[in-house]
Amino acid sequence: MPELSEIHVPAATGTFVVPRGVTIVGTVYFDGQVLVEGTVDGGVRSPTVQIAARGSVEGTVVGEHVVVLGEVNGSIYAKDLILRTACTVEGQIYHNALVLENGCYFEGRSRRHSNPVGMAPDL
């Protein structure tokens, strides 16, 4: 089976779910909400991104609203970013508003910026 290096659904709404047990190698672009319960080895760009408790992203996450309950190893660019209890984030984060819940693990550098999504690199 060929690997997908990019998934892009420009006119979609609703929620795109990466189910537990599924690994996407490449970048996910979605105009609705993305819920990562499995693994994305690449990046995610969506207005709203949630990484579930057992979800994992290895790469860059870009979104207006990002909530991390699982793991991210890479950069996060988000207007509003919430790192929930028991999540693990290693890398650079760029945000306008940041919430760190008690018990979250964050290792890296945090930078506040007025337009963090606008400064995100192309994935």
C-alpha positions in Angstrom: 0.0 0.0 0.0 1.5 3.4 -0.9 2.2 5.9 1.8 0.3 9.2 1.8 2.6 12.1 2.3 -0.2 14.7 2.5 -3.9 14.8 3.2 -5.8 18.0 2.2 -9.5 18.4 2.3 -10.1 22.1 1.6 -13.9 22.4 1.6 -14.6 20.0 4.4 -16.3 20.9 7.7 -17.0 18.8 10.8 -14.3 16.7 12.4 -11.5 14.7 10.9 -10.6 11.9 13.3 -7.3 10.0 13.2 -8.5 6.9 15.1 -6.5 5.1 17.7 -4.2 2.5 16.1 -3.9 4.5 12.9 -0.6 6.3 11.9 -0.6 9.0 9.2 2.9 9.7 7.8 2.8 13.2 6.4 0.8 16.3 6.9 -2.9 16.7 7.6 -4.6 19.9 6.4 -8.3 20.2 7.3 -10.7 23.2 7.3 -12.7 21.8 10.2 -11.7 20.3 13.5 -9.0 17.6 13.7 -9.0 15.1 16.5 -5.9 13.0 16.8 -6.5 9.8 18.8 -3.8 7.8 16.9 -0.5 9.1 15.5 0.5 11.7 13.0 4.2 11.6 12.0 4.4 14.9 10.1 2.2 17.8 11.0 -1.4 19.0 11.5 -2.9 22.3 10.2 -6.5 23.1 11.1 -8.5 25.9 12.8 -9.1 23.6 15.8 -6.8 20.8 16.8 -7.2 18.4 19.7 -4.6 15.7 20.5 -6.5 13.1 22.6 -5.0 11.4 25.7 -3.3 8.6 23.8 -2.9 10.7 20.6 0.6 11.7 19.3 1.9 14.2 16.8 5.6 14.1 15.8 6.0 17.4 13.9 4.4 20.9 13.7 0.9 21.7 14.9 -0.8 24.9 13.6 -4.3 26.0 14.7 -6.3 28.9 16.1 -7.4 26.7 19.0 -5.2 23.8 20.1 -5.8 21.5 23.1 -3.2 18.8 24.0 -4.1 15.9 26.2 -1.6 13.4 24.6 1.9 14.0 23.2 3.5 16.5 20.8 7.1 16.4 19.8 7.6 19.5 17.7 6.5 23.1 17.4 3.0 24.4 18.1 1.6 27.6 16.7 -1.7 28.5 18.2 -3.8 31.6 19.1 -5.2 29.7 22.1 -3.2 26.8 23.5 -4.2 24.6 26.4 -1.8 21.9 27.7 -4.0 19.6 29.8 -3.0 17.5 32.9 -0.7 14.5 32.0 0.1 15.8 28.5 3.7 15.8 27.2 4.9 18.6 24.9 8.6 18.9 23.8 9.5 21.7 21.5 8.8 25.3 20.7 5.4 26.8 21.3 4.1 30.1 19.9 0.9 31.4 21.3 -1.3 34.4 22.1 -3.0 32.8 25.1 -1.5 29.8 27.0 -3.0 27.6 29.8 -0.8 25.1 31.5 -2.8 22.8 33.7 -1.3 21.3 36.9 0.5 18.1 36.0 1.2 18.8 32.3 4.8 18.3 31.1 6.4 21.0 28.9 10.0 21.0 27.8 11.1 23.7 25.4 10.6 27.4 24.8 7.4 29.4 25.0 6.9 32.6 23.0 3.9 34.9 23.2 3.1 36.5 19.8 0.1 38.6 18.6 -0.3 36.4 15.5 1.3 33.0 16.1 -0.6 31.2 13.3 0.5 33.8 10.8 4.1 33.2 11.6 3.9 29.4 11.3 6.0 27.9 8.5 4.4 26.1 5.6 4.0 22.4 6.5 
